[in-house]
Amino acid sequence: MEDFELQLDRIKYYGEKAGEALENKHGRDLRGYYKVYFAEQSWRIVFQEIDKEFELIEITLVGKRDSVYKMADMLINGE
């Protein structure tokens, strides 16, 4: 749990610079979203900075590496 909280703090402090940009890959268009790893890189936090002026971050999804991108695509693109 400590690793998860550390990553959330990084996102709060650095915004999108805390993560790695996601792309349009494997038929999943996740451009504009970012990811950070935790739990020995087996879990992901997918997020986006929705308002730079107010530094507003939205955590879209937290999940295991195996399924997080498919679930994020379903949430974001409705597929």
C-alpha positions in Angstrom: 0.0 0.0 0.0 2.9 2.3 0.7 4.1 2.1 -2.9 0.6 3.0 -4.2 0.4 6.1 -1.9 3.9 7.1 -3.0 2.8 7.0 -6.6 -0.3 9.0 -5.9 1.8 11.6 -4.2 4.1 11.8 -7.2 1.0 12.3 -9.5 -0.3 15.1 -7.1 3.1 16.8 -7.1 4.3 16.4 -10.8 1.0 15.9 -12.7 1.4 14.3 -16.1 5.2 14.5 -15.7 5.0 11.8 -13.1 3.9 9.2 -15.6 4.7 7.7 -18.9 2.4 8.8 -21.8 0.1 6.2 -23.2 -0.4 5.8 -27.0 -2.7 4.3 -29.6 -1.5 0.8 -29.4 -3.1 -2.6 -30.0 -6.3 -0.9 -31.2 -6.6 1.0 -27.9 -6.4 4.8 -28.2 -5.2 6.0 -24.8 -3.5 9.2 -26.0 -3.7 12.0 -23.5 -3.5 9.5 -20.6 -0.5 8.5 -18.5 0.5 5.5 -16.4 2.6 4.9 -13.4 3.6 1.6 -11.9 3.5 0.2 -8.4 3.7 -3.2 -6.6 6.8 -4.2 -8.4 5.4 -3.0 -11.7 2.5 -5.5 -11.7 -0.2 -2.8 -11.1 -0.9 0.5 -13.0 -2.5 3.8 -12.2 -3.9 5.4 -15.4 -4.6 9.1 -15.1 -4.9 12.3 -17.0 -4.4 16.0 -16.2 -7.8 17.5 -17.1 -7.1 21.1 -16.2 -3.5 22.4 -16.1 -4.5 25.9 -14.8 -6.1 24.4 -11.7 -3.8 21.4 -11.6 -6.7 19.0 -11.7 -5.9 15.3 -12.1 -8.3 12.5 -12.8 -7.4 8.9 -11.8 -9.2 6.9 -14.5 -8.3 3.4 -13.4 -6.1 1.4 -11.1 -5.6 -2.2 -12.1 -3.3 -5.1 -12.8 -1.1 -4.9 -15.8 -2.9 -7.8 -17.6 -6.2 -6.0 -17.9 -5.8 -2.3 -17.0 -5.4 -1.1 -20.6 -8.4 -3.0 -21.9 -10.6 -1.7 -19.1 -9.3 1.8 -19.6 -10.1 1.7 -23.3 -13.6 0.5 -22.4 -14.1 3.4 -20.0 -12.5 6.1 -22.2 -13.7 5.0 -25.6 -16.8 3.0 -24.7 -15.7 -0.1 -26.5 
